[in-house]
Amino acid sequence: MKLSKQALIGYPAGVVTGVTYGLNPLFAVPLMAAGAAVSSILFFRYLFAVVLLGLFLLATRHSFVVNLRQVVVLLTLGLLFTSSSLLLFEAYHYMASGLATTLVFLYPVLTALIMVFLGKIPSWPVWLSIAATFVGVAIMTGGSDNGSLSTTGIVLSVLSALSYALFIVIVNRSRSIADISDTVLTFYTLLVGSVVFWLCAQFSDTPLTYGISGVGAWLSLLGLAIFPTIISTGTLAVATRKIGATKASVLGVFEPITAILVGTIAFGEPLTPAIVCGIAISVASVSFMIWATKR
């Protein structure tokens, strides 16, 4: 199988995006168990990411200069990316996390539909892969916890998926930010997120640093900043630009796969036959998409 140069960069970047974002539980669960507020965790996560990425850009002499039109797009991207996280966390208050995760994985479908509206119709192998990965995620998360459907939870989960889908499409289609590097785009996206989460923390009843003490807690925040934030957001931009919005979104299936494996290995959560089956279906569908659309 011969892959194009764009695919050789884009597909691995998409896989890295899903895997690194799926590491969220590895660093976040110990912090939440210690009593840290979600708003505080997200604020420090984004703040550390912005500082680290800013230092990298300064060291490599990247320009931070953007024009007014680009500022508007970057602000929109930051708000969409941040909204996706906030809406998902809110959905967890109304329904089981497995159900919410399954509904949020509607974003490849929403991405494809938006692209159709924009005149970019995915091929049938991509549609088939979208359907198969959604089934795989439903199987993986369906047996992990029980809970009834909630109208509010459904709305929040779908809005989270829609926010993420719009983020991917804008990165892929916006001409005004086409000349901005993936690193600078990631920096401004996370900068907006850090401001939003700081504002959220101000309205929280929990003190900003409550539950965050000791070297381990701060290392967990640093891990959150590096892996599921800087690396994941940066590689998402690369994948979206190299292989397109729809294919990049399908590769997001590696996020729930990684999160489930982290739970099994790090936290002793059970690895059921349903989970193994769901993972196998998802990986097979992604492999089929890469094989069928290699040109």
Disulfide bonds with the S-S distance in Angstrom:
none
